[in-house]
Amino acid sequence: MRFEDVQARRAAAAGAEAAPSLRTPVRGLLLDFGAVISVSLFECHRQTEQLLRLPRGTLTWLGPLDPSNDPLWQSMLRQEISERDYWAIRAREVGEAVGERGWDTRAMLARVRHTDPVHTVRPLVARLIGAARAAGLRVGILSNELELFYGTAFLERMDVLRGLDAVVDATHTGILKPDPRAYALAAERLALPAAQILFVDDQFRNIAGAVDAGMQVQFFDLRDVPGNVAAVAARLALPCEEWR
């Protein structure tokens, strides 16, 4: 899904009577988890190599940070494989690199860096969530693999998840983004009209799905995390001084 495609969908939606606009007040924040709330594996290759005692430069796939040099990521973007497939393949590769066969995504996450929930979460996004809740906004998560990838015991120790108004996880619902039912369920759990929800995700196809569902959207570009957090804060009318 290209950015131009998302823009086209937004333009088409803008012609519909019930379509949201930037003037529609935002009363809810709906976040993807992986790479938005959590630090992505793409950003941690050197630490991962050191932890697993792999030679520096072993891990070269960078996904959205450098799509042109990650053919498997390109295959996912063309919807030839799912995101779950992408990570299953990468997990198997990393396991084999350290001499252990049969790794799945959860095994990889547990081994490389996700033993401490606090270090999994982006501090700036945790602050954003806290500020949004303090401002009276409803906050939720819409994820395709939250518990599938991280496991219940790990998630129970993650402070940022406590007190959220909604957590919609396809691990349990079986409904993956960008299926419109996923967004409808999230809006229902937040008890808000879709037009009053700002959805944030790092995948264009999921952003396009939210546009089709009538939500306001903000694409989360991993190449500029602070800038993206500041953009979300601005959309939520949070004090800009907090994010400079």
C-alpha contacts under 8 A as a table, 3 or more apart, distances in Angstrom:
res1	aa1	res2	aa2	distance
1	M	5	D	6.50
1	M	6	V	7.54
1	M	77	L	6.43
1	M	78	R	7.46
1	M	204	F	5.46
1	M	205	R	5.27
2	R	5	D	5.21
2	R	6	V	6.72
2	R	204	F	6.63
3	F	6	V	5.15
3	F	7	Q	6.31
3	F	204	F	6.75
4	E	7	Q	5.02
4	E	8	A	6.20
5	D	8	A	5.05
5	D	9	R	6.33
5	D	208	A	7.91
6	V	9	R	5.10
6	V	10	R	6.22
6	V	204	F	7.16
6	V	207	I	7.30
6	V	208	A	5.36
6	V	211	V	7.82
7	Q	10	R	5.06
7	Q	11	A	6.13
8	A	11	A	5.05
8	A	12	A	6.20
9	R	12	A	5.06
9	R	13	A	6.03
9	R	208	A	7.03
9	R	211	V	6.92
9	R	212	D	7.28
10	R	13	A	4.95
10	R	14	A	6.01
10	R	211	V	6.34
11	A	14	A	5.09
11	A	15	G	6.90
12	A	15	G	5.56
12	A	16	A	7.29
13	A	16	A	5.34
13	A	19	A	5.59
13	A	211	V	7.50
13	A	212	D	7.36
13	A	214	G	7.78
14	A	17	E	7.69
14	A	19	A	5.46
14	A	20	P	7.17
14	A	21	S	7.21
15	G	19	A	7.25
16	A	19	A	5.34
18	A	214	G	7.94
19	A	195	A	7.03
19	A	214	G	5.96
20	P	23	R	7.88
20	P	24	T	6.00
20	P	195	A	4.96
20	P	196	Q	7.61
20	P	214	G	6.44
20	P	215	M	6.76
20	P	216	Q	6.48
21	S	24	T	5.35
21	S	216	Q	7.30
22	L	25	P	7.73
22	L	216	Q	7.60
24	T	195	A	7.15
24	T	196	Q	6.58
25	P	196	Q	6.04
26	V	29	L	7.71
26	V	195	A	7.89
26	V	196	Q	4.65
26	V	197	I	5.67
26	V	198	L	6.43
26	V	235	R	7.71
26	V	236	L	6.36
27	R	136	G	7.92
27	R	137	L	5.18
27	R	138	R	6.39
27	R	192	L	7.61
27	R	196	Q	5.45
27	R	197	I	6.12
28	G	137	L	5.21
28	G	138	R	4.50
28	G	139	V	5.67
28	G	140	G	7.83
28	G	190	L	7.33
28	G	192	L	7.25
28	G	196	Q	6.33
28	G	197	I	4.56
28	G	198	L	6.21
29	L	132	A	7.72
29	L	137	L	6.98
29	L	138	R	6.22
29	L	139	V	4.75
29	L	140	G	6.31
29	L	197	I	5.73
29	L	198	L	5.01
29	L	199	F	6.21
29	L	200	V	7.85
30	L	139	V	5.89
30	L	140	G	4.80
30	L	141	I	5.41
30	L	142	L	6.57
30	L	186	A	7.97
30	L	197	I	6.71
30	L	198	L	5.99
30	L	199	F	4.69
30	L	200	V	6.32
31	L	36	V	7.16
31	L	37	I	7.46
31	L	139	V	7.89
31	L	140	G	6.28
31	L	141	I	4.76
31	L	142	L	6.00
31	L	199	F	5.88
31	L	200	V	4.96
31	L	201	D	6.46
32	D	35	A	7.76
32	D	36	V	5.92
32	D	37	I	6.97
32	D	141	I	5.72
32	D	142	L	5.28
32	D	143	S	5.41
32	D	199	F	7.94
32	D	200	V	6.20
32	D	201	D	5.19
32	D	202	D	7.70
33	F	36	V	5.43
33	F	37	I	4.86
33	F	38	S	6.10
33	F	141	I	6.54
33	F	142	L	7.18
33	F	143	S	5.90
33	F	146	L	7.10
34	G	37	I	6.18
34	G	38	S	5.27
34	G	39	V	7.32
34	G	40	S	6.67
34	G	143	S	7.67
34	G	146	L	7.72
35	A	38	S	4.96
35	A	39	V	5.21
35	A	40	S	4.50
35	A	202	D	6.96
35	A	222	L	7.55
36	V	39	V	7.05
36	V	40	S	7.93
36	V	122	R	7.87
36	V	125	V	7.67
36	V	200	V	7.71
36	V	201	D	6.60
36	V	202	D	6.71
36	V	220	F	6.85
37	I	121	V	5.63
37	I	122	R	5.82
37	I	125	V	5.95
37	I	126	A	7.33
38	S	120	T	5.31
38	S	121	V	4.32
38	S	122	R	5.59
39	V	43	E	7.11
39	V	120	T	5.92
39	V	121	V	6.02
39	V	122	R	5.77
40	S	43	E	5.65
40	S	44	C	7.13
41	L	44	C	5.17
41	L	45	H	6.66
42	F	45	H	6.15
42	F	61	W	7.30
42	F	62	L	5.17
42	F	63	G	6.77
42	F	65	L	7.41
43	E	62	L	7.88
44	C	47	Q	5.40
44	C	48	T	6.04
45	H	48	T	4.96
45	H	49	E	6.05
45	H	59	L	6.11
45	H	60	T	7.93
46	R	49	E	5.15
46	R	50	Q	6.25
46	R	56	R	6.64
46	R	57	G	7.49
47	Q	50	Q	5.11
47	Q	51	L	6.09
48	T	51	L	5.06
48	T	52	L	6.08
48	T	112	V	5.67
48	T	113	R	7.25
49	E	52	L	5.24
49	E	53	R	5.68
49	E	54	L	4.69
49	E	55	P	6.53
49	E	56	R	6.19
49	E	57	G	7.86
49	E	58	T	7.16
49	E	59	L	7.34
50	Q	53	R	4.96
50	Q	54	L	6.25
50	Q	55	P	7.77
50	Q	56	R	7.51
51	L	54	L	7.79
51	L	112	V	6.71
52	L	98	V	6.96
52	L	112	V	7.08
53	R	98	V	7.97
54	L	58	T	6.59
54	L	97	A	7.72
54	L	98	V	7.25
55	P	58	T	5.73
56	R	59	L	7.83
57	G	60	T	6.40
61	W	66	D	7.99
61	W	69	N	7.09
61	W	70	D	5.42
62	L	65	L	5.30
62	L	66	D	5.39
62	L	67	P	6.85
62	L	69	N	7.48
62	L	70	D	6.39
63	G	66	D	5.77
63	G	67	P	5.17
63	G	70	D	5.90
63	G	73	W	5.43
64	P	67	P	5.19
64	P	73	W	7.72
64	P	222	L	7.12
65	L	222	L	6.61
65	L	223	R	6.13
66	D	69	N	5.85
66	D	70	D	6.87
67	P	70	D	5.17
67	P	71	P	7.38
67	P	73	W	6.42
67	P	74	Q	6.35
68	S	71	P	7.00
68	S	74	Q	7.43
70	D	73	W	5.34
70	D	74	Q	6.43
71	P	74	Q	4.94
71	P	75	S	6.21
72	L	75	S	4.99
72	L	76	M	6.43
72	L	86	Y	6.88
73	W	76	M	5.02
73	W	77	L	6.27
73	W	86	Y	7.05
74	Q	77	L	4.97
74	Q	78	R	6.26
75	S	78	R	5.10
75	S	79	Q	6.38
75	S	80	E	5.42
75	S	81	I	6.28
76	M	79	Q	4.85
76	M	80	E	5.64
76	M	81	I	4.88
76	M	82	S	5.76
76	M	83	E	6.35
76	M	86	Y	6.87
77	L	80	E	7.55
78	R	81	I	7.81
79	Q	82	S	6.35
81	I	85	D	5.91
81	I	86	Y	6.87
82	S	85	D	5.01
82	S	86	Y	6.35
83	E	86	Y	4.92
83	E	87	W	6.40
84	R	87	W	5.36
84	R	88	A	6.11
84	R	145	E	7.85
85	D	88	A	5.02
85	D	89	I	6.21
86	Y	89	I	5.39
86	Y	90	R	6.35
87	W	90	R	4.95
87	W	91	A	5.89
87	W	105	T	6.00
88	A	91	A	5.13
88	A	92	R	6.25
88	A	104	D	5.63
88	A	105	T	5.44
89	I	92	R	5.18
89	I	93	E	6.27
90	R	93	E	5.02
90	R	94	V	6.16
90	R	105	T	7.93
91	A	94	V	5.20
91	A	95	G	6.10
91	A	103	W	5.69
91	A	104	D	5.46
91	A	105	T	5.26
91	A	107	A	7.77
91	A	108	M	5.59
92	R	95	G	5.16
92	R	96	E	6.17
92	R	101	R	6.85
92	R	102	G	6.21
92	R	103	W	5.09
92	R	104	D	6.31
93	E	96	E	5.17
93	E	97	A	6.16
94	V	97	A	4.98
94	V	98	V	6.61
94	V	103	W	7.92
94	V	108	M	7.53
95	G	98	V	5.41
95	G	99	G	6.30
95	G	100	E	4.91
95	G	101	R	5.68
95	G	102	G	7.06
95	G	103	W	5.45
95	G	108	M	7.28
96	E	99	G	4.79
96	E	100	E	5.12
96	E	101	R	5.32
97	A	100	E	7.43
100	E	103	W	7.20
103	W	106	R	7.98
103	W	107	A	5.65
103	W	108	M	6.35
104	D	107	A	5.32
104	D	108	M	6.32
105	T	108	M	5.09
105	T	109	L	6.19
105	T	149	F	6.02
106	R	109	L	5.14
106	R	110	A	6.09
106	R	148	L	7.20
106	R	149	F	4.60
106	R	150	Y	5.78
106	R	151	G	7.42
107	A	110	A	5.17
107	A	111	R	6.21
108	M	111	R	5.18
108	M	112	V	6.01
109	L	112	V	5.49
109	L	113	R	6.30
109	L	114	H	5.49
109	L	149	F	7.44
109	L	150	Y	7.19
110	A	113	R	6.43
110	A	114	H	5.09
110	A	115	T	5.76
110	A	150	Y	7.63
111	R	114	H	6.94
111	R	115	T	7.38
113	R	116	D	7.31
113	R	120	T	7.60
114	H	117	P	6.33
114	H	119	H	7.49
114	H	120	T	6.06
115	T	154	F	7.63
116	D	119	H	5.67
116	D	120	T	6.70
117	P	120	T	5.11
117	P	121	V	6.92
117	P	154	F	6.79
117	P	155	L	7.44
117	P	157	R	6.42
117	P	158	M	5.19
117	P	159	D	7.92
118	V	121	V	5.86
118	V	158	M	6.59
118	V	159	D	7.45
119	H	122	R	7.57
121	V	125	V	7.55
121	V	126	A	6.99
121	V	160	V	7.84
122	R	125	V	5.30
122	R	126	A	6.27
123	P	126	A	5.02
123	P	127	R	6.26
124	L	127	R	5.11
124	L	128	L	6.23
124	L	226	P	7.56
124	L	229	V	7.30
125	V	128	L	4.77
125	V	129	I	6.17
125	V	229	V	6.80
126	A	129	I	5.18
126	A	130	G	6.28
126	A	160	V	6.33
127	R	130	G	5.05
127	R	131	A	6.07
128	L	131	A	5.09
128	L	132	A	6.08
128	L	229	V	7.41
128	L	233	A	7.02
129	I	132	A	5.12
129	I	133	R	6.21
129	I	139	V	7.21
129	I	160	V	7.95
130	G	133	R	5.25
130	G	134	A	6.10
131	A	134	A	5.00
131	A	135	A	6.17
131	A	238	L	7.40
132	A	135	A	5.10
132	A	136	G	6.61
132	A	137	L	5.45
132	A	138	R	7.63
132	A	139	V	7.37
132	A	236	L	7.43
132	A	238	L	7.38
133	R	136	G	5.14
133	R	137	L	5.12
133	R	138	R	6.38
133	R	139	V	6.74
134	A	137	L	7.37
135	A	238	L	7.72
138	R	164	L	7.77
138	R	165	D	6.03
138	R	190	L	6.62
139	V	164	L	5.80
139	V	165	D	5.55
139	V	166	A	6.84
139	V	190	L	7.48
140	G	164	L	5.74
140	G	165	D	5.52
140	G	166	A	4.42
140	G	167	V	5.55
140	G	168	V	7.78
140	G	186	A	7.73
140	G	190	L	7.00
141	I	166	A	6.29
141	I	167	V	4.78
141	I	168	V	6.05
141	I	169	D	7.81
141	I	186	A	7.98
142	L	167	V	6.24
142	L	168	V	4.90
142	L	169	D	6.06
142	L	182	A	7.74
142	L	183	Y	7.78
142	L	186	A	6.69
143	S	146	L	5.70
143	S	167	V	7.95
143	S	168	V	6.35
143	S	169	D	4.93
143	S	170	A	6.32
143	S	176	L	7.99
143	S	177	K	7.79
144	N	169	D	5.73
144	N	170	A	4.63
144	N	171	T	6.56
144	N	175	I	7.73
144	N	176	L	5.43
144	N	177	K	6.53
145	E	148	L	4.97
145	E	149	F	5.71
145	E	169	D	6.49
145	E	170	A	6.08
145	E	171	T	5.54
146	L	149	F	5.71
146	L	150	Y	6.18
146	L	151	G	7.77
146	L	169	D	6.03
146	L	170	A	7.70
146	L	171	T	6.79
147	E	150	Y	5.10
147	E	151	G	4.73
147	E	152	T	5.99
147	E	155	L	7.39
147	E	169	D	7.32
147	E	171	T	6.12
148	L	151	G	6.01
148	L	171	T	5.63
150	Y	154	F	6.23
150	Y	155	L	6.72
151	G	154	F	5.68
151	G	155	L	6.45
152	T	155	L	5.21
152	T	156	E	6.14
153	A	156	E	5.31
153	A	157	R	6.95
154	F	157	R	5.57
154	F	158	M	6.93
155	L	158	M	5.17
155	L	161	L	7.70
158	M	161	L	5.92
158	M	162	R	7.41
159	D	162	R	5.53
161	L	164	L	5.94
164	L	167	V	7.14
165	D	189	R	7.46
165	D	190	L	6.17
166	A	186	A	7.10
166	A	189	R	5.60
166	A	190	L	5.85
167	V	186	A	7.75
168	V	173	T	7.57
168	V	182	A	7.86
168	V	185	L	7.51
168	V	186	A	6.10
168	V	189	R	7.99
169	D	172	H	5.85
169	D	173	T	6.31
170	A	173	T	4.60
170	A	174	G	4.68
170	A	175	I	5.18
170	A	176	L	5.61
171	T	174	G	5.95
175	I	179	D	6.64
175	I	181	R	6.98
175	I	182	A	5.76
176	L	179	D	5.82
176	L	182	A	6.45
177	K	180	P	7.32
177	K	182	A	6.01
177	K	183	Y	7.64
177	K	206	N	5.81
177	K	209	G	7.11
178	P	182	A	7.17
178	P	183	Y	7.94
178	P	205	R	6.53
178	P	206	N	4.89
178	P	207	I	7.91
178	P	208	A	7.56
178	P	209	G	4.68
178	P	210	A	7.29
179	D	182	A	5.67
179	D	183	Y	7.45
179	D	209	G	6.84
180	P	183	Y	5.45
180	P	184	A	6.31
180	P	209	G	6.43
180	P	210	A	7.51
180	P	212	D	7.47
180	P	213	A	5.92
181	R	184	A	4.96
181	R	185	L	6.03
182	A	185	L	5.25
182	A	186	A	6.31
183	Y	186	A	5.02
183	Y	187	A	6.17
183	Y	209	G	7.98
183	Y	210	A	6.53
183	Y	213	A	6.47
184	A	187	A	5.14
184	A	188	E	6.17
184	A	194	A	7.48
184	A	213	A	7.15
185	L	188	E	4.99
185	L	189	R	6.18
186	A	189	R	5.07
186	A	190	L	6.16
187	A	190	L	5.06
187	A	191	A	5.99
187	A	192	L	5.60
187	A	193	P	6.33
187	A	194	A	5.67
187	A	197	I	7.58
188	E	191	A	4.91
188	E	192	L	6.60
188	E	193	P	7.92
189	R	192	L	7.97
192	L	196	Q	6.59
192	L	197	I	7.17
193	P	196	Q	5.57
193	P	197	I	7.08
194	A	197	I	5.38
194	A	213	A	7.04
194	A	214	G	5.57
194	A	215	M	4.87
194	A	216	Q	7.85
195	A	214	G	5.47
195	A	215	M	4.72
195	A	216	Q	6.20
196	Q	215	M	6.89
196	Q	216	Q	7.18
197	I	215	M	5.64
197	I	216	Q	5.99
198	L	215	M	6.26
198	L	216	Q	4.68
198	L	217	V	5.27
198	L	218	Q	7.05
199	F	207	I	7.52
199	F	210	A	6.93
199	F	215	M	6.67
199	F	216	Q	6.13
199	F	217	V	4.73
199	F	218	Q	6.24
200	V	207	I	7.39
200	V	217	V	5.96
200	V	218	Q	4.98
200	V	219	F	5.83
200	V	220	F	6.29
201	D	204	F	7.59
201	D	206	N	6.71
201	D	207	I	6.26
201	D	218	Q	7.06
201	D	219	F	5.59
201	D	220	F	5.47
202	D	206	N	7.94
202	D	207	I	7.87
202	D	219	F	5.82
202	D	220	F	4.58
202	D	221	D	6.04
202	D	222	L	7.33
203	Q	206	N	5.39
203	Q	207	I	6.37
203	Q	219	F	7.47
203	Q	220	F	7.88
204	F	207	I	4.91
204	F	208	A	6.08
204	F	219	F	7.14
205	R	208	A	5.00
205	R	209	G	6.20
206	N	209	G	4.94
206	N	210	A	6.33
207	I	210	A	5.14
207	I	211	V	6.35
207	I	217	V	6.44
207	I	218	Q	7.57
207	I	219	F	6.68
208	A	211	V	5.02
208	A	212	D	6.27
209	G	212	D	5.09
209	G	213	A	6.21
210	A	213	A	4.84
210	A	214	G	6.37
210	A	215	M	5.40
210	A	216	Q	7.38
210	A	217	V	6.93
211	V	214	G	5.18
211	V	215	M	5.41
211	V	216	Q	6.61
211	V	217	V	6.83
212	D	215	M	7.55
218	Q	231	A	7.99
218	Q	232	V	6.82
219	F	228	N	7.91
220	F	225	V	7.43
220	F	228	N	5.85
221	D	224	D	5.91
221	D	225	V	6.57
221	D	228	N	6.62
222	L	225	V	5.43
224	D	227	G	5.36
224	D	228	N	6.19
225	V	228	N	5.11
225	V	229	V	6.19
226	P	229	V	5.17
226	P	230	A	6.16
226	P	243	W	7.72
227	G	230	A	5.10
227	G	231	A	6.18
228	N	231	A	4.95
228	N	232	V	6.28
229	V	232	V	5.15
229	V	233	A	6.17
229	V	243	W	7.48
230	A	233	A	5.01
230	A	234	A	6.16
230	A	240	C	7.41
230	A	243	W	5.40
230	A	244	R	7.41
231	A	234	A	5.09
231	A	235	R	6.31
232	V	235	R	5.04
232	V	236	L	6.30
233	A	236	L	5.03
233	A	237	A	6.22
233	A	238	L	5.25
233	A	239	P	7.63
233	A	240	C	7.16
233	A	243	W	7.57
234	A	237	A	4.94
234	A	238	L	5.94
234	A	239	P	7.65
234	A	240	C	6.61
235	R	238	L	7.75
237	A	240	C	7.96
238	L	242	E	8.00
239	P	242	E	5.96
239	P	243	W	7.94
240	C	243	W	5.66
240	C	244	R	6.85
241	E	244	R	5.61
